[in-house]
Amino acid sequence: MSVKEYMSEKAKVINSELEVYLKRKSSDRYIETLLGRSGYEYDTEAITKSILEPAWYLLDQGGKRWRPILALLVIEALGKNPDDYIEFSIIPEVIHNATLIHDDIEDNSDMRRGNLAVHKKFGIDIANNLGDFMYFFPMRALIDSKKLDANAKNRILSFYIREMTRVALGQSVDIAWHRGVVNPYLINENKYLQMAHDKTGVLSRFACELGGVIGGADDQTVEKLGKFGAMIGIAFQLEDDILNIYESELSKNKGGVGDDISEGKITMLVIHTLSESDHKDRNRLIEILSMHTKDKELISEAIGIIGRYESKAYVEELAFKLVRDAWNGVDAALPDSKAKSMLKELTEYLINRSI
């Protein structure tokens, strides 16, 4: 079975499990299952219209579900049957979609996955609140579980709190950068990698930590798995930055090409260009980014400046090196198995390179 076939098969199972925890229509019984009885009366129609319908609007648009699949492969690579723990796979997936909602609001993006962003279709108030709900509710799968002991639950909750704190910090740095409250010339590669680790990498990091704890790994192995997951997330962000600039069939479904230029984002492509370019190009690129323009000619000019300094090739190679080094660490920690081979194949698929 190829990795694409495996992902397609597992995505169907994950989607089915999502339906168990996130109903498409609210009822008193469903809310009481989540929260218990309040003694009053829930407005189930309001909850359906402001939580469930917009949540499924986004979830039904797809996504590769690679983060929950990552968790399941780690569980299997550690010698346990992932089908016995499928409900935990929804946790990183729902949280990931919550970050997309908040990210689109903060970037004022119009599109997500080829459709109107949630806040554009349902309103900022509904979208913002929905993102908050989706950060927390999937942890019911952990809290309600009788499959894990108290120690395993506490370890997972500890990772969850740490990684969610990192998400907020990473997002805050990204916002500060594209709002221009930080001197762009002071933003270097290490600062970018830390931001990408916190904003994006920690979601796949948490997926691997989740799988590691459920799989019964010790702290040292879970740490290696977490680092591996984080590097996949960073590499995925770097590839995403490239897709935003250079048009392809995949980029057409991810929003408008050049949106990062309009939003004034300081990506690794920009950082590398600033470090390599001459004074004229450096200042012009910063000038265009600070405009937050939607003018196609200006966006094309900025992309042209980035293209002159081979920044795309540099970023692609950086993504490859990050994942290769992280894989070397986790390779020694996991016994050889079909699941381990599939884990490596999934990683190569996500970054479009062999490691």
N, C-alpha and C positions, 0 to 999 in steps of 0.2 A: 504494500500500500504506500503510495506517495504521500508526502507531507500535506499536499493540497487536499488529497482525498481524506486523509486523517482529520484535518482541520474541519472539512465540510461535515464529516460524520459526527465529530464531537460537538460542533456548533449546534447541530440539531438537538442533541441531548441537553446541552446547556440552555438552549432556548426553552425547551420543555420545562426545565427546572425553574427558569425565571417565571414561567406562568404559575408555578406552584406558590411562589413567594410574593409575586407582584400580580395581583388579579387585574383583569381588564375592566372590571366594574366593582365598585365598592358595595359593601353590605355591612350590617351591624356585626354579623358573625366574623367577617374578615377583619374588621378593625379591632374587635375584641381579641382575636387571635394575635394580632400584633401588639396591642397595648393593654389588654385587659378591659374590664368593665369600669366605666367612669361613674355610673349612677345617674348619668344624664342621657342625652340623645345626640348621636353623631349625625351630621348632615351628610349622608352618603352620596347624594348627588353632587354636592359641592366638592367632595373629595375626589369623585370620579372625574369631574370636569377640570379640576385644578392640579391633580396629581397623576392619576392613572392614565388618562387619555394623552396628556403631553409626554409622559414617560414612555408610553408605548409608541407614540409618534416617532420618537428618536430611536428606540430599541428596534422597532420594525424596519428601520432603514438599513439594518445589517451591521457591518463591522466584522472583522475577521475572528473576533472572540479569542485572539491569540493569548491574552493574559490569563484567562481562566484555563486555557489549554496548557499553558506553561505550568501552572500549578498542578494540573492533573498528571502531566508527564513527570514532574519531579516526584510526586507521590508514587507513581509506578516504578520510576528508576530506583527508588528506595525500597522496593520489594513489596509494596502493598497494591491492592486492587483499587484503581482510581474510581471505578464505578460505585464503590461502597461509600465514597465521599463526594459524590457529584454536587451535592447541595452547597458545599463550600466554594465551588467554582464561581458561583454568582457574585461573590463578594467583590473580587477585583474588577469584574466586568461592570457592575452597577456603579461602583465608585468611579471608574474610568469615565463612564458616560456623564456622571455628575460633573466631573472636571471639564468636560467638553461644553456643557451648558454654561458654566461660570466663565470659561475661557472665551466663549463667543460673546457673552455680555460685555466682558472687560475689553475685548478687542473691537466691539461693535461690528462683528462679522454679520453679513447678510445670509450666507449659505453654510450648510453643513451636510456633507455626503450628497451633494447635488440637490438638496432641498432647502427650504427656508429654515434658518436656525430657529431653535425653540422659542427664544425671546422675540423673534420677529413674527412668529405665527401666533403665539399665545400671550405675549406681553412680558415685559421685564419682571414685573412683580411675581407672576406665576413661575417664570423660568428660574428666577433667583431662589425662590422658596423651594421649588422642586429639586434644584441642585443640593440644597441643604438636606432635604429629606433623603435623597439618594446616597448621601455620604454615610448616613447612620442606619437606615432600616435594614440593609442586607446583613448586618451583624446579628440579626435575629437567628440566622442560620447557625451561627456559632453558639450564641447564648442558649438556644433551645436544644442543642444537640446532646444526646446521651452517648454519642460515640467517642467523645474525647473526655479525658479526665480534667480535673480543675487545673492542674499544672500546665497542660497543653493549652487550655483556654486562656490562662493568664499570660502565657508566652505570646500567643497570637494577639491578644488585646494590647500588650505592650508594644509589639511591632506596629500594630494599627495606629495607636496614638502617636508614636514617633513619626511614622511615615506621613500621616495626615497633617501633622505640624509642618513637616518639610514641604508638603504640597503648597501650603499657604505662604511659606517663606519664599519658595521658588517663584510662585506667581507674583509675589510682591516685588521681587527683583526685576522680573520681566516687565511688569507694569511701569516701574520706575524708569527703566531703560527706554521703553518706547514713548513714554511721556516727556522724555528729555530732561528729567530732574537730576540726571547724573551725566557728567562729562563723558561723551562717548569715547574719547581718546584714552580714558582710564580703564575701559572695559577690555580685559585681556582674555586669552584662551582659557586659562584656569578658572576665571570667574564665570565664563560662559558655561563651562562643563559642570561647575557646581550648581548653577542655576538650572541647567537641563536635568541634572541628577535629581534635584529637589522637586522640580515642577513635573517632570515626565518619568524619569528613571525609577522613582520610588514606587510607582504603581506596579511595574513588573518586578521590582525588588520585593515588594510585599507579596506578590503572587508566589514567588519562589520561597520566601520565608514561610508563607502559609503552607505550601506543599511540603517543605522541609520538616516543619513541626508535626504535621499530620503523618508524614512518613516515618517519624520516629528518629530523626537525625539529631546528633548532639549539637551543642552550641557552635562549635568550630565549623562543622559542616554547614549548618544553617547560615552562618556568616559568609561562607564562600558562595553558597547558593544565592544569597541576597545580593552580593557584589556582582555576580554573574547576571542576575536579573536586571540590576540597575544599569549595567553597561549595555544590555540589549535595549533598554528604554532610551538611553542617551543616543545610541546609534540610530535607533528608529526616529528620534527627533531630528538628528542631523540629516537623515534621508528625507524626512518630511520638509525640512527647510529647503532642500534642493528641489523637491517636487513643486514647492510654491513658486520657485523662480523659473524653472525650465519645464515647459509645457509637455505633457505626455497624456496618454489615455487615462492613467491613474490620477494624475493631477487634476483632470477635469472634474472628478467627483469629489475633490477635497476642498473646493472653493475656487475663487478666482485666482488665476495665475498672477503673481505680483502683489497679492494682498499684504504680504509682509512688508513690502515697500510702502504701501499706503498707510499701514499702521505704524511705520517708523521703527520696525523691529530691528534690534541689534542681534543678528544671527551669527553663527560661526563663519558663514560666507562673508558677511560684512566685516567681521573682526579680522579675518585673513586678508581681505582686500585693503583695509585700512593700514595693516602692518606692511604690506608690500607695495602699495601704490605711491605715486608721486604726489607732491603737495597739491597740485591742481585737482587731480581726480579724488583725492582724499576729502578735500573740502567740499567738492561738488556732491559727492555721495552723501555726506552728512547733511548738506543743505537740502537735498531732495527728500531724505528721510524725515527731516524736521518739518517739512511741508505737510505731511500726511495727505498727500495728493492722490486723486484718482485719475489724474490726467495720464492717458496711456503713453503719450510720447515721453513724459518725464519718467514714468515707470520703466519704459524700455531703455531710456538713457542710463538709469541706475543699474539695470540688469547688464547693460553693455559694459559699464565700468567694472562690475564684479567679474564679468567674463574675461576681461583683459588680463587678469592676474591669476588665472588658473585656480581660482578658489574652489570651484566645483570638484576638481580632481583631488585637491588637498583635503577637503571635507570628507569625500568618499573614502580616502585612504585612512583618515583619522578614525572614522566609524569602524572600519575593518580592524584596525589595530586594537581599539578598545575591546571589541568583542573577542578577538583572538586571545588576547592576554587574559581576559576573564575566563574564557573557556579552558585555558590551560590549568587554571586553578581548580575549577570544578571537575575537570576530567579525571584528576587524580583522586577526587573525593567520592566519586560514584563508581560502583562496579559496572563492568561491561554488561550491557543488556540491550534488547530491542528498544526499550523506552529511552535509554541513553542515546542510542543512535538517532532516534526520532527527535530527541531534544536538540541534538546538534544540527540535524537537517532543518528543523524549524528555525533555528537561529540563522542559518545560512539563507533560508528563504526570506526572512524578514529584512536582512541587510543586503540581499542579492549578491552575496559573495561566498566562497568556500573558505572554511577555516581549518 
